[in-house]
Amino acid sequence: MAPEAQRQWVAALQETQRLNDQVVQADWTTGDAIDWPALRVPTPTEEFTPEEKAMALGGAQRLRPMSDDNGGWAMRLHGTLPEYFPSGHVGYLMFVLFHPQMLELHRLCLGRDEVFFGTSQSNAKAAGDPGARWHSHGGLCDGSGDALNTGINDRRLRDPDEYMAAGHCNLVLACQSHASATFPVRHNHLADESCLPADPAGFEGSSGCINIIRGSHLYCDTAADNSALGIDYVGPEEENAAMRRGWLSGKPHPVTGAPMECEEVRLPPGSLVACVSHAAHRVNPTAAAGPGRLAMSLFAHGADARTGHVQAGASLPPLWTLRAMRRELPEAACEFFRNAHDRELTGGRDATQDPESRVKLH
């Protein structure tokens, strides 16, 4: 990215984190912070503990466990928790969601003239975040569990053209550095506020960088991980070693026949990483004495060349689905979000025909 674009991304992602931390720390049970009747769900009867809230500060996807009783599912579904639909809270992130250059990147990766909404969420990591194990996303099923590309899931393909013919999801991870960030440092699952310097090294080993296995997408594995070994996550080196003993064992690159390798992707701030969702990937831990990681994930779907159908955009919050249906948004946004409500486009795949009642589905 150009320097000015980097500056705008950093400011937008920091604002997302500020808003998210504000919502996480609010009391959800009184009705003062969240208008639960407007979300068509009852006021939560359970609360997240102080330790659970502390784990979620300064990063994303760490507020757990989510349930109907504590309001977590509804907050995620509606995008009221900013990390799960930051584009609905920060104008610049809506601008980039369907910016012509972002859409063109999705088209390039998916080999399609048209692309549609998949997911938009924060992927920030606080200092001391343990990272993520090897995994893949498959076709990113909708709320009913009906994946568009179940015909190729979990079987090896030797022809990339056969893979590209199916309706896939492209993942773009936008990585930024902290210009002057104050993020929580985690110690024993608690947080204290510490002012930390920016990381001039960009996204390397201890900066929450992404790891990939080139060619793994052609195995179409919806669970490219170490779960079969029954091991606990203990760190990146051990995780890679277990991956080589387990999932990678006996799996050459489907096209070249060469051994596939766990690869750490080292990138400067302002980089974009794009991969199809079947690709096995992992996230490094972030250093406890570092600034953490600012990042956002943007997913887009392409149509299945065999049927013309597109995976349903069931993760779009109902309010934005309704606005797209009513053509209350700019034309580019209405078209990009069309797979959230157009059942002809999706071949009937959707969590529900009525986005106002989607809160009932998780």
Secondary structure, DSSP 4 states (H G I P E B T S, - for coil): --HHHHHHHHHHHHHHHHHHHHHHHS-TTSSSSS-HHHHTSPPPSS---HHHHHHHTTSSS------TTTTHHHHHHTT-SGGG-GGGT-HHHHHHHT-HHHHHHHHHHHT-S-EEEEEEEE--B-BT---EEEE--TT---TTS--TTTTTTTS--S-HHHHHHS--EEEEEEEE--SS-EEEEEETTEEEEEE----TT-B-TTBT-EEE-TTGGGGT-TT-SSGGGTPPP--HHHHHHHHHHTTTTT-B-TTT-PBP--EE--B-TT-EEEEETTS-EEEPPBPTTS--BEEEEEEEEE--TTT------TTS-HHHHHHHHTT-S-HHHHHHTGGGT-TTTTTT-SS-S-GGGGGG--
